[in-house]
Amino acid sequence: MTENVVSFEEKRLELLAGTIFDLSAEKLNVAAIRSNIEFARSELKLVQSYIDLAYSGGIAIAMSDASGPPTQALAHLGNVLSNYEQVLFDQIASLEYELEMLDCQPDED
């Protein structure tokens, strides 16, 4: 899902490059990275709220055949969400590192 947002944002910024804004490739890259960081952070907040719901019992499971829910169903959901949370933390760290490396590059002017 994040790949679609990334490619959409990069394409949008490429279109802007030819307009009155006249952005350089480096500025476009920085803007795309910042946009990806912002998206990942908002996704992280959403996932964390889902994790809180899963572990607090705020989610109810009703089986279509009226049987009882599988044992540890919510714990499994919480684990899946926690794994996604870690992926988002790693992605944010990687993007922030990439942004920092771009900021540290000497200007070629």
Helices and strands as residue ranges (DSSP letters): H 2-17, H 25-56, H 73-104
